[in-house]
Amino acid sequence: MPQQNQRAELHATIWGIANDLRGAIGGWDFKAYVLSSLFYRFISENTTAYFNRMLKAVGSDKSYADMSDNEAENARTQAIDEKGFFILPSQLFSNVAKSLDTNKEDTYKNLNERISTIFHEIEKSALGTPSEDDLKGLFTDFVVDSPQLGNTVLTRNKLLAKVFIRVAEMDLGEVDYDNNKIDAFGDTYEYLMKMYASEGGKSGGEQFTPQEVSEVLARLASYGNKNIRAVYDPACGSGSLLLKFAKIVPDRNSIKYFGQELVPTNYNLSRINMFLHNINFDKFDIQCGDTLLDPRHRHEEPFDAIVSNPPYSKKWDGDANPLLINDDRYSPAGILAPKSASDLAFTMHILKSLSESGTAAIVEFPGVLYRGGAEKKIRQYLVNNNFVDTVIQLPQNLFFGVSIATCIIVLRKSARPDNNILFVDASSQFVKNGNKNLLTPENQDAIVRAYAERKEVQYFTRLVSCQDVAANDYNLSVSSYVEQEDTREAIDILQVNADLETLCTEGNRLRNEINQLIKTL
């Protein structure tokens, strides 16, 4: 089956699962069950493929899924060292799913206990090993006894069995774990996240950056840098921005992926996303916590590439915490971002985390480009030190739950041939896609090409010196520098006046004729 047809069929199946399960739990809340089941299937199949290669090497045509648990125990240590976890044959997703029949109560009456035990054993297998933190709590959101699933244990178990059976039925095609050809699992994850975000409104969109925006950010941050060894996102959400690098670099295993996320559910999703894209535990380090107050990757700095879509206008401690002004991330600007909007606090943190030759691409709320007060002083620091490389105005209505037009700020520390800032007005670079706007591959190429070429194009790009930006009160709004094309219909005033004069003359003639008729009557 052609890849596009297979993908369309897969998406239709996913939508069918959502419809089947609709009503028990809201779509955005229920994603944890579907995604965790998908993850469970992935690591089970990954484990089976891993052991089957070992069996084939010794001349056996037996499948790991058919082995006894006692036989498999002999390879536990090796599997944990190389894969980071261990799953017994009886615990494999395929063996659990094929034992279930929603028409036979005996097959699912103890499913809650069975699932809990298996998930606990998978996490337990990593205890005391380098992969412990990467596995810990991954199944936390899969709550088998949630009353939202049903009023009784049996009702809940039947619903969970239905999820497992439907996930098992997904046609993910042939998966080549050796060569990282696992687009089906990664695409399924991304489609699920997009689907749930579109239904979840604001609560869904907060942790999902549209894939086409992620693509642009990754291409900007990686442009001209062939030696990226570490990529970082301080507000990584579900991890999709980081994983774009796995698709655009020649060797995904040459990069290590670092991220931090405040919300525990999103933290779990980002780690699951890494595994689903076949990024091994030793190649990523995702931490849970408040990046602005408790950054977890200071010892790994600096990073060669940083991509991020931080929360917009999020409250933070700011000057209510007197220690923050002495933090080496914020102190260079001499002032803290306002308590009501942490946007530029994230920007300052990212700048500090960036290597001298690296590039950071950050989605920003538009207000930070022009607001006064503390934010103006932080912009002043960024502009005066020539850290702002490019500002790109994006189209409106790209993000779920956010209809406003956001922007991208590209930061660089390395000296450029000039002290100009490139302003790009990409507000018209989109096509309508349902009730959202979409950046097509052509739109993405146009943005990246403008960034790469750094040429002035009327109504699209303009190079402005840092001195001129300073003279304009350190305003970084693209509309302040790139002239908007006037698409209104041109009006010839002389012709309009001539037409009016003709109309008036004709009107006077008709009026005289009417007056003559009246006199005659």
C-alpha positions as CSV (number, residue, x, y, z in Angstrom):
1,M,0.0,0.0,0.0
2,P,1.5,3.5,-0.9
3,Q,2.7,5.3,2.1
4,Q,0.2,8.2,1.8
5,N,-2.7,5.8,1.5
6,Q,-1.5,3.8,4.5
7,R,-1.1,7.0,6.5
8,A,-4.6,8.1,5.6
9,E,-6.0,4.7,6.6
10,L,-4.1,4.8,9.9
11,H,-5.5,8.3,10.7
12,A,-9.0,7.1,9.9
13,T,-8.5,4.2,12.3
14,I,-7.3,6.6,15.0
15,W,-10.3,8.8,14.5
16,G,-12.5,5.7,14.7
17,I,-11.0,4.8,18.1
18,A,-11.7,8.3,19.3
19,N,-15.3,8.1,18.2
20,D,-15.7,4.6,19.8
21,L,-14.4,5.9,23.1
22,R,-16.1,9.3,23.1
23,G,-18.3,9.9,26.0
24,A,-16.3,8.0,28.6
25,I,-13.6,10.7,29.0
26,G,-13.0,13.9,27.2
27,G,-10.8,13.6,24.1
28,W,-7.9,15.6,25.6
29,D,-7.9,13.6,28.9
30,F,-8.3,10.3,27.2
31,K,-5.1,10.8,25.1
32,A,-3.1,9.4,28.0
33,Y,-4.7,6.0,27.6
34,V,-4.4,5.9,23.8
35,L,-0.8,7.2,23.7
36,S,0.4,5.0,26.6
37,S,-1.1,2.0,24.8
38,L,0.7,3.0,21.6
39,F,3.9,3.4,23.6
40,Y,3.4,0.0,25.3
41,R,3.0,-1.6,21.9
42,F,6.1,0.2,20.5
43,I,8.5,-0.9,23.3
44,S,7.1,-4.4,23.2
45,E,7.6,-4.7,19.4
46,N,11.0,-3.0,19.8
47,T,12.0,-5.6,22.4
48,T,10.7,-8.5,20.3
49,A,12.7,-7.3,17.3
50,Y,15.8,-6.9,19.5
51,F,15.6,-10.5,20.8
52,N,14.6,-12.0,17.5
53,R,17.8,-10.6,15.9
54,M,19.8,-12.4,18.7
55,L,17.9,-15.6,18.2
56,K,18.4,-15.5,14.4
57,A,22.2,-14.9,15.0
58,V,22.4,-18.3,16.8
59,G,20.4,-20.0,14.1
60,S,17.0,-20.1,15.8
61,D,13.8,-19.2,14.0
62,K,11.8,-19.0,17.3
63,S,10.1,-15.7,18.1
64,Y,10.7,-14.0,21.5
65,A,7.0,-13.6,21.9
66,D,6.6,-17.4,22.0
67,M,9.4,-18.0,24.5
68,S,8.7,-18.8,28.2
69,D,9.5,-16.2,30.8
70,N,12.1,-18.5,32.4
71,E,14.0,-18.8,29.1
72,A,13.9,-15.0,28.6
73,E,15.3,-14.2,32.0
74,N,18.8,-15.2,30.9
75,A,19.0,-12.1,28.6
76,R,17.6,-9.6,31.2
77,T,20.9,-7.9,32.0
78,Q,22.0,-7.5,28.4
79,A,18.6,-6.0,27.4
80,I,18.6,-3.5,30.2
81,D,22.2,-2.4,29.4
82,E,21.4,-1.9,25.7
83,K,17.7,-1.0,25.7
84,G,17.3,0.5,29.1
85,F,14.4,-1.8,30.1
86,F,13.2,-5.4,30.0
87,I,9.9,-7.0,29.1
88,L,9.1,-10.7,29.6
89,P,7.3,-12.5,26.8
90,S,4.1,-12.8,28.8
91,Q,4.2,-9.1,29.4
92,L,4.4,-8.1,25.7
93,F,1.6,-6.0,24.3
94,S,0.8,-8.5,21.6
95,N,0.4,-11.3,24.1
96,V,-1.8,-9.2,26.3
97,A,-4.0,-7.8,23.5
98,K,-4.6,-11.2,21.7
99,S,-5.8,-12.7,25.0
100,L,-8.6,-10.1,25.3
101,D,-12.1,-10.4,23.9
102,T,-14.7,-7.8,25.0
103,N,-17.4,-10.5,24.5
104,K,-15.8,-12.7,27.1
105,E,-15.7,-11.3,30.6
106,D,-13.2,-13.8,31.8
107,T,-10.5,-12.4,29.4
108,Y,-10.6,-8.9,30.9
109,K,-12.1,-9.1,34.4
110,N,-8.6,-8.8,36.0
111,L,-7.1,-6.5,33.3
112,N,-6.6,-3.6,35.6
113,E,-4.4,-5.7,37.9
114,R,-2.5,-7.2,35.0
115,I,-1.8,-3.9,33.4
116,S,-0.6,-2.3,36.7
117,T,1.7,-5.2,37.3
118,I,3.2,-5.1,33.9
119,F,3.8,-1.4,33.9
120,H,5.3,-1.6,37.3
121,E,7.7,-4.4,36.3
122,I,8.8,-2.5,33.2
123,E,9.7,0.6,35.3
124,K,11.2,-1.6,38.0
125,S,13.5,-3.3,35.4
126,A,15.4,0.0,35.1
127,L,15.9,0.7,38.8
128,G,19.5,1.4,39.7
129,T,20.5,1.7,36.0
130,P,21.4,4.8,33.9
131,S,17.9,4.6,32.3
132,E,16.0,4.7,35.6
133,D,15.1,8.4,35.4
134,D,14.0,8.0,31.7
135,L,11.5,5.2,32.6
136,K,10.3,6.4,36.0
137,G,6.7,7.4,36.0
138,L,6.1,6.9,32.3
139,F,2.8,5.2,32.8
140,T,1.6,7.4,35.6
141,D,-1.2,8.9,33.5
142,F,-2.6,5.5,32.6
143,V,-4.9,5.3,35.7
144,V,-6.6,1.9,35.5
145,D,-9.0,2.6,38.4
146,S,-10.2,6.1,37.3
147,P,-13.9,6.4,38.0
148,Q,-14.1,8.4,34.7
149,L,-13.7,5.1,32.9
150,G,-16.8,3.6,34.4
151,N,-18.7,3.0,37.7
152,T,-17.4,-0.6,38.2
153,V,-14.1,-2.4,37.8
154,L,-15.6,-4.6,35.1
155,T,-16.9,-1.6,33.1
156,R,-13.5,0.1,33.3
157,N,-11.7,-3.1,32.3
158,K,-13.9,-3.6,29.3
159,L,-13.2,-0.1,28.1
160,L,-9.4,-0.6,28.6
161,A,-9.6,-3.9,26.7
162,K,-11.3,-2.1,23.8
163,V,-8.4,0.4,23.7
164,F,-5.8,-2.3,23.6
165,I,-7.6,-4.3,20.9
166,R,-8.1,-1.2,18.7
167,V,-4.4,-0.1,19.2
168,A,-3.4,-3.7,18.3
169,E,-5.4,-3.5,15.1
170,M,-3.6,-0.3,13.9
171,D,-1.7,-1.1,10.7
172,L,1.7,0.4,11.3
173,G,3.3,-1.4,8.4
174,E,6.8,-2.9,8.5
175,V,8.9,-1.2,11.2
176,D,12.7,-1.2,10.7
177,Y,14.1,-0.6,14.2
178,D,17.7,-1.1,13.0
179,N,17.6,1.8,10.6
180,N,15.2,4.0,12.6
181,K,12.5,3.7,9.9
182,I,9.6,4.1,12.3
183,D,7.7,6.9,10.8
184,A,4.4,5.1,11.5
185,F,4.8,5.2,15.2
186,G,6.1,8.8,15.2
187,D,3.5,10.0,12.8
188,T,0.7,8.3,14.8
189,Y,1.8,10.1,17.9
190,E,1.9,13.4,16.2
191,Y,-1.5,12.9,14.6
192,L,-3.0,11.9,17.9
193,M,-1.5,15.0,19.5
194,K,-2.8,17.2,16.7
195,M,-6.2,15.6,16.8
196,Y,-6.6,16.0,20.6
197,A,-5.2,19.5,20.6
198,S,-7.7,20.6,18.0
199,E,-10.5,19.2,20.2
200,G,-8.9,20.3,23.4
201,G,-8.9,24.0,22.6
202,K,-6.5,26.1,24.7
203,S,-5.7,23.2,27.1
204,G,-4.7,21.1,24.1
205,G,-2.8,23.7,22.2
206,E,-0.6,24.7,25.1
207,Q,1.6,21.6,24.7
208,F,1.4,21.1,20.9
209,T,3.4,23.2,18.4
210,P,2.1,22.5,14.8
211,Q,4.5,20.4,12.9
212,E,5.0,22.9,10.2
213,V,6.1,25.6,12.7
214,S,8.4,23.0,14.4
215,E,9.9,22.4,11.0
216,V,10.7,26.0,10.4
217,L,12.2,26.4,13.9
218,A,14.5,23.4,13.5
219,R,15.6,24.5,10.0
220,L,16.4,28.0,11.3
221,A,18.3,26.8,14.3
222,S,20.3,24.3,12.3
223,Y,21.0,26.4,9.2
224,G,24.7,26.6,8.5
225,N,25.7,24.6,11.5
226,K,26.9,21.1,10.5
227,N,28.4,20.3,14.0
228,I,25.3,20.2,16.2
229,R,25.9,17.8,19.0
230,A,23.3,19.0,21.5
231,V,19.8,20.5,21.0
232,Y,17.8,22.0,23.8
233,D,14.2,23.1,24.6
234,P,13.6,24.7,28.0
235,A,9.8,24.4,27.7
236,C,9.6,21.2,25.7
237,G,5.9,20.2,26.1
238,S,5.5,16.9,24.2
239,G,9.0,17.1,22.7
240,S,8.0,17.6,19.1
241,L,10.4,20.6,18.6
242,L,13.4,18.6,19.7
243,L,12.5,15.6,17.5
244,K,12.4,17.7,14.3
245,F,16.2,17.6,14.5
246,A,16.0,13.8,14.3
247,K,14.4,14.2,10.9
248,I,16.5,16.9,9.4
249,V,20.1,15.9,10.4
250,P,21.9,13.1,8.6
251,D,22.6,11.1,11.7
252,R,20.0,11.4,14.5
253,N,22.3,9.3,16.9
254,S,25.0,12.0,16.7
255,I,22.8,14.4,18.6
256,K,21.7,14.4,22.3
257,Y,18.3,15.9,23.1
258,F,17.8,18.0,26.2
259,G,14.5,19.3,27.5
260,Q,12.7,20.5,30.6
261,E,9.0,20.7,31.2
262,L,6.9,22.0,34.1
263,V,3.7,20.0,33.7
264,P,4.2,16.3,34.7
265,T,1.7,15.0,32.1
266,N,3.6,16.8,29.3
267,Y,6.9,15.6,30.8
268,N,5.7,12.0,30.4
269,L,4.5,12.7,26.9
270,S,7.8,14.1,25.8
271,R,9.7,11.0,27.1
272,I,7.2,8.7,25.4
273,N,7.7,10.7,22.2
274,M,11.4,10.1,22.4
275,F,11.0,6.4,22.7
276,L,8.3,6.3,19.9
277,H,10.9,8.0,17.6
278,N,13.4,5.3,18.6
279,I,15.7,7.8,20.4
280,N,17.4,5.5,23.0
281,F,17.5,6.4,26.7
282,D,21.2,7.4,26.5
283,K,20.5,10.0,23.8
284,F,18.0,12.1,25.6
285,D,17.7,13.9,29.0
286,I,14.2,15.2,29.7
287,Q,13.7,16.7,33.2
288,C,10.6,17.9,35.0
289,G,10.6,21.2,36.8
290,D,10.4,25.0,36.5
291,T,13.1,26.1,34.1
292,L,13.1,29.7,35.2
293,L,13.6,28.9,38.9
294,D,15.2,25.5,38.9
295,P,17.0,24.8,35.6
296,R,18.2,21.2,35.4
297,H,20.7,21.4,32.6
298,R,23.2,24.1,33.6
299,H,26.0,21.5,33.7
300,E,25.3,20.5,30.1
301,E,25.4,24.0,28.7
302,P,26.2,25.4,26.2
303,F,23.9,24.0,23.5
304,D,24.6,24.2,19.8
305,A,20.9,24.6,18.8
306,I,17.9,25.7,20.9
307,V,14.3,25.7,19.7
308,S,11.4,26.6,22.0
309,N,7.8,27.7,22.1
310,P,7.6,28.9,25.8
311,P,4.2,29.6,27.4
312,Y,2.8,33.0,26.5
313,S,2.6,35.7,29.1
314,K,3.0,33.2,32.0
315,K,3.2,34.6,35.5
316,W,6.5,34.0,37.4
317,D,8.3,35.2,40.5
318,G,10.1,38.1,38.8
319,D,11.2,40.8,41.2
320,A,9.2,39.3,44.0
321,N,12.2,36.9,44.4
322,P,15.2,39.2,45.2
323,L,17.7,36.4,44.4
324,L,16.7,36.2,40.7
325,I,18.4,39.5,39.8
326,N,21.7,38.0,40.8
327,D,21.1,34.9,38.6
328,D,23.7,34.9,35.8
329,R,20.9,34.2,33.3
330,Y,19.0,37.4,34.0
331,S,21.6,39.8,35.6
332,P,23.2,40.9,32.3
333,A,20.1,42.8,31.3
334,G,20.1,44.5,34.7
335,I,16.4,44.0,35.1
336,L,13.9,41.1,35.4
337,A,11.0,40.3,33.1
338,P,7.7,41.5,34.6
339,K,5.9,39.1,37.0
340,S,2.9,39.1,34.7
341,A,4.9,37.9,31.6
342,S,7.8,35.5,31.8
343,D,8.4,35.5,28.0
344,L,11.7,37.5,28.0
345,A,12.8,35.6,31.1
346,F,12.8,32.5,28.9
347,T,14.6,34.4,26.2
348,M,17.4,35.5,28.6
349,H,17.7,31.9,29.9
350,I,17.9,30.6,26.3
351,L,20.6,33.2,25.5
352,K,22.7,32.1,28.4
353,S,22.3,28.4,27.4
354,L,23.4,29.0,23.8
355,S,26.9,28.3,22.6
356,E,29.0,31.0,20.9
357,S,28.5,29.4,17.5
358,G,24.9,28.2,18.1
359,T,21.5,29.5,17.0
360,A,18.3,29.8,18.9
361,A,14.8,30.0,17.3
362,I,12.1,31.0,19.7
363,V,8.3,31.5,19.2
364,E,7.4,34.8,21.0
365,F,4.1,36.5,22.0
366,P,3.9,39.7,19.9
367,G,3.6,42.0,22.9
368,V,7.2,41.4,23.9
369,L,8.4,43.1,20.7
370,Y,7.1,46.5,21.6
371,R,5.9,46.8,25.2
372,G,7.7,49.3,27.4
373,G,9.0,49.0,31.0
374,A,11.2,46.1,31.9
375,E,10.6,44.4,28.6
376,K,11.9,47.4,26.7
377,K,15.1,47.4,28.8
378,I,15.7,43.7,28.1
379,R,15.2,44.3,24.3
380,Q,17.7,47.2,24.7
381,Y,20.3,44.7,26.1
382,L,19.6,42.2,23.3
383,V,19.8,44.8,20.5
384,N,22.8,46.7,21.9
385,N,24.8,43.5,22.1
386,N,23.9,42.4,18.6
387,F,22.2,39.2,19.8
388,V,19.0,39.6,17.7
389,D,19.7,38.1,14.3
390,T,16.2,37.9,12.8
391,V,12.6,38.7,13.7
392,I,9.9,36.8,11.7
393,Q,6.2,37.7,11.8
394,L,4.1,34.5,11.4
395,P,0.5,34.3,10.1
396,Q,-2.3,34.5,12.6
397,N,-4.3,31.4,13.7
398,L,-1.6,28.8,13.3
399,F,-1.7,27.5,16.9
400,F,-4.5,25.6,18.6
401,G,-6.2,27.8,21.2
402,V,-4.2,30.9,20.1
403,S,-5.6,32.9,17.2
404,I,-3.2,35.8,17.4
405,A,-0.2,36.1,15.1
406,T,2.9,35.1,16.9
407,C,6.5,35.7,15.8
408,I,9.9,34.0,15.8
409,I,13.0,35.6,17.2
410,V,16.4,34.2,16.1
411,L,19.3,34.8,18.5
412,R,23.0,34.3,17.8
413,K,26.0,35.2,19.8
414,S,28.7,34.9,17.1
415,A,29.8,38.1,15.4
416,R,28.0,38.7,12.1
417,P,29.4,40.6,9.1
418,D,27.2,43.6,10.1
419,N,25.0,44.7,13.0
420,N,21.8,44.6,11.0
421,I,18.6,42.8,12.1
422,L,16.6,41.0,9.5
423,F,12.9,41.6,9.6
424,V,10.7,39.2,7.7
425,D,6.9,39.7,7.2
426,A,5.6,36.1,6.7
427,S,2.1,37.0,7.8
428,S,0.7,36.2,4.3
429,Q,2.6,32.9,4.0
430,F,-0.2,30.5,4.7
431,V,-3.2,28.6,3.2
432,K,-6.5,28.0,4.9
433,N,-6.9,24.6,6.4
434,G,-10.4,24.2,7.9
435,N,-10.7,26.7,10.7
436,K,-6.9,27.0,11.1
437,N,-4.1,28.4,8.9
438,L,-1.3,26.2,7.7
439,L,2.3,26.8,6.6
440,T,2.7,24.8,3.4
441,P,6.2,23.4,2.4
442,E,6.4,26.3,0.0
443,N,5.6,28.8,2.8
444,Q,8.2,27.2,5.0
445,D,10.8,27.3,2.2
446,A,10.1,31.0,1.6
447,I,10.7,31.8,5.3
448,V,13.9,29.8,5.6
449,R,15.2,31.1,2.2
450,A,14.6,34.7,3.4
451,Y,16.6,34.0,6.6
452,A,19.4,32.3,4.6
453,E,19.8,35.0,1.9
454,R,19.4,38.1,4.1
455,K,18.3,40.2,1.2
456,E,15.8,43.0,1.1
457,V,12.6,42.2,-0.8
458,Q,9.8,44.8,-1.0
459,Y,6.9,44.1,1.3
460,F,8.6,40.9,2.6
461,T,12.1,41.6,4.2
462,R,14.2,44.5,5.4
463,L,17.6,44.8,7.0
464,V,17.7,47.4,9.8
465,S,20.7,48.5,11.7
466,C,20.8,48.1,15.5
467,Q,21.2,51.9,15.7
468,D,18.0,52.5,13.8
469,V,16.2,50.0,16.0
470,A,17.5,51.8,19.0
471,A,16.3,55.1,17.6
472,N,12.9,53.6,17.2
473,D,12.7,53.0,21.0
474,Y,14.0,49.4,20.6
475,N,10.7,48.4,18.9
476,L,11.2,44.9,17.3
477,S,7.7,44.7,15.6
478,V,8.1,43.6,12.0
479,S,5.3,46.0,10.9
480,S,7.4,48.9,12.1
481,Y,10.1,48.2,9.5
482,V,8.6,46.2,6.6
483,E,6.2,48.2,4.5
484,Q,2.8,46.6,4.0
485,E,1.7,46.2,0.4
486,D,-1.4,48.3,-0.3
487,T,-3.8,45.8,-1.9
488,R,-6.7,48.2,-2.1
489,E,-8.0,49.0,-5.6
490,A,-6.2,52.0,-7.1
491,I,-8.4,55.0,-7.6
492,D,-7.8,57.6,-10.3
493,I,-9.1,60.8,-8.7
494,L,-9.0,62.8,-12.0
495,Q,-11.1,60.2,-13.7
496,V,-13.5,60.1,-10.7
497,N,-13.9,63.9,-10.9
498,A,-14.4,63.8,-14.6
499,D,-17.1,61.1,-14.2
500,L,-18.8,63.1,-11.5
501,E,-18.8,66.2,-13.7
502,T,-20.4,64.2,-16.6
503,L,-23.0,62.8,-14.2
504,C,-23.8,66.3,-12.9
505,T,-24.2,67.7,-16.4
506,E,-26.4,64.8,-17.4
507,G,-28.4,65.3,-14.2
508,N,-29.0,68.9,-15.0
509,R,-30.1,68.1,-18.5
510,L,-32.6,65.5,-17.3
511,R,-33.9,67.9,-14.6
512,N,-34.5,70.6,-17.2
513,E,-36.4,68.1,-19.4
514,I,-38.5,67.1,-16.5
515,N,-39.3,70.7,-15.7
516,Q,-40.3,71.3,-19.3
517,L,-42.7,68.3,-19.2
518,I,-44.3,69.6,-16.0
519,K,-44.9,73.0,-17.5
520,T,-46.5,71.4,-20.6
521,L,-48.8,69.2,-18.4
